[in-house]
Amino acid sequence: MVGADLLADAGSGAELAHLGAEGLATVVALIGAVVFYLHHRAEVAESAGWRARAEELLAATGNRVDDQLVSWGLSPAERDVAVLLLKGLSFKEIASVRDTSERTAREQARAVYKKAGVAGRSELAGWFIDDLLPGGDG
């Protein structure tokens, strides 16, 4: 370590120029450490700010999706199915998650598609994602 070397050299009668150079190196190293620390703290704070903003946007997006499902007149069960469809679950998986039959899941999905005015799962997902992509209507 530069500081320990400086103290050892001072104790052994090193020349003043040598001690000055080592002292300057010690000061520069300390300044560099402080600058690095402050920069790191600033980046951590900025990262936390971006993370909070992303969470706000995700929550707002979820609320917009839910609002749209309600505006289509979907029942609570149909809204659950619609969200699971958007998440990419199969009818078998939807039935398992909702503790219903696969046939019920399919019928609820058909009701979702009809009320939303879409032909199927792809169009349902496309309805929501279109605004998020470049060139979307949103």
CORRAPE-V21648 format. One line per field, one symbol per residue. ss: DSSP state (a for helix, b for strand, c for the rest). psi: psi as a letter, one per 20 degrees, with the letter a starting at -180 (. if undefined). Layout:
# CORRAPE-V21648
ss = ???
psi = ???
This chain:
# CORRAPE-V21648
ss = caaaaaaaaaaccccaaaaaaaaaaaaaaaaaaaaaaaaaaaaaaaaaaaaaaaaaaaaaaaaaaaaaaaaccccaaaaaaaaaaaccccaaaaaaaacccaaaaaaaaaaaaaaaccccaaaaaaaaaaaacccccc
psi = pgghhggghhhjkrqhgghgghgghgggggggggggghgggghgggghgggggghghgghgghggggghghikqrgghggggghghijqrhggggghilaqhggggghgghggghikrhagghgghghigiiqpjrh.
